[in-house]
Amino acid sequence: MKKRVTGIGGLFFKTENPKETKDWYKKHLGFNTDDFGCTFWWKDKEGNDCSTQWSPFGQDTKYYEPSKKDFMFNYRVENLPKLLKTLKEEGVTIVGDMQEFEYGKFGWIVDNDGNKVELWEPMDSAFL
């Protein structure tokens, strides 16, 4: 397996009031926010359109479980099914089953500090 992580797919964090946080970032830092946060578009070294998601979540979200942290990183990966198989063989804790949507495949693991990590094999073209 040549590549595993190819970039940061998203930064997710808990906040007391996601709407106020999105509004603050829109007003003061110019984020183009929507219901989910803000999507940053960029090109990879081959010139492909890629995205990174910034999303505030409410304090009561269960999405980061089993992690107790107030954040979760999402990493862009190549060949998620193969990577999850390799990680399992390496003794990494896999959380739930891989899910597939029109915009990509998602899987979750727990790192050595107990943080839930989201792995995303993107289909950026679904957003264009």
C-alpha positions in Angstrom: 0.0 0.0 0.0 1.7 3.2 -1.2 -0.5 6.1 0.1 -2.6 6.1 3.2 -3.5 9.7 4.2 -3.4 12.3 1.4 -4.5 15.4 3.2 -6.9 16.9 5.8 -10.5 16.4 4.9 -12.1 18.3 7.7 -11.8 19.8 11.2 -14.8 19.1 13.4 -15.2 20.6 16.9 -17.8 21.1 19.6 -19.1 24.6 20.5 -21.9 26.0 22.7 -23.7 27.5 19.8 -22.8 26.3 16.3 -24.8 29.0 14.5 -23.2 31.8 16.4 -19.8 30.3 15.8 -20.5 30.0 12.0 -21.8 33.6 12.0 -18.7 34.9 13.8 -16.3 33.2 11.4 -18.3 34.5 8.5 -18.3 38.1 9.7 -14.8 38.3 11.0 -12.8 35.9 8.9 -14.9 35.7 5.7 -15.9 32.0 5.9 -18.5 31.1 3.3 -20.7 29.2 5.8 -23.8 27.1 5.3 -25.7 24.7 7.5 -22.7 22.3 7.8 -19.9 24.9 8.3 -17.6 26.0 5.5 -16.0 24.1 2.6 -12.6 25.2 1.5 -11.7 24.3 -2.1 -8.2 23.8 -3.4 -6.3 21.9 -6.1 -3.9 19.0 -5.4 -0.6 18.7 -7.2 -2.2 17.0 -10.2 -4.7 19.9 -10.5 -7.7 18.0 -9.2 -10.4 19.9 -7.3 -10.3 19.0 -3.6 -12.2 20.1 -0.5 -11.6 20.4 3.3 -14.6 20.8 5.6 -14.7 23.0 8.7 -17.7 22.2 10.9 -18.8 23.3 14.4 -21.0 20.7 16.2 -23.2 21.2 19.2 -21.9 20.1 22.6 -24.4 17.3 22.7 -23.2 15.6 19.5 -22.6 11.8 19.8 -20.7 11.8 16.4 -17.3 11.8 18.1 -18.0 8.8 20.4 -16.3 6.8 21.7 -13.8 9.7 22.0 -14.4 12.1 24.9 -12.7 14.9 23.1 -14.4 18.1 21.8 -12.9 17.6 18.3 -12.5 15.1 15.5 -10.1 15.2 12.6 -11.1 13.9 9.1 -8.3 12.7 6.9 -8.5 12.2 3.1 -7.3 8.8 2.1 -6.8 6.6 -0.9 -8.6 3.2 -1.1 -10.4 3.2 2.2 -11.5 -0.5 2.1 -7.9 -1.6 1.7 -6.7 0.9 4.3 -9.2 -0.2 6.9 -8.2 -3.9 6.3 -4.5 -3.0 6.8 -5.2 -0.9 9.9 -7.3 -3.8 11.4 -4.4 -6.2 10.7 -2.1 -3.7 12.5 -4.3 -3.8 15.6 -5.9 -0.4 15.2 -9.5 -0.2 16.6 -12.1 0.2 13.9 -15.3 2.0 14.9 -18.5 0.8 13.1 -18.8 -0.1 9.5 -17.6 1.7 6.4 -20.3 3.9 4.9 -20.6 4.9 1.3 -22.3 8.0 -0.1 -22.3 9.8 -3.5 -19.5 12.1 -2.1 -17.3 9.3 -0.8 -16.6 6.5 1.6 -16.2 7.0 5.3 -14.6 4.9 8.0 -13.6 5.5 11.6 -10.7 4.5 13.8 -9.5 5.3 17.3 -5.9 6.6 17.6 -3.4 5.8 20.4 -4.8 8.7 22.6 -8.4 7.5 22.3 -9.4 10.1 19.7 -12.0 9.0 17.1 -10.6 9.7 13.6 -12.7 9.9 10.5 -11.2 8.6 7.3 -12.7 9.8 4.0 -12.1 8.5 0.5 -13.5 11.5 -1.3 -15.6 12.0 -4.4 -15.0 15.8 -4.6 -16.7 15.8 -8.0 -20.0 15.3 -6.3 -19.8 18.8 -4.8 -19.0 20.6 -8.1 
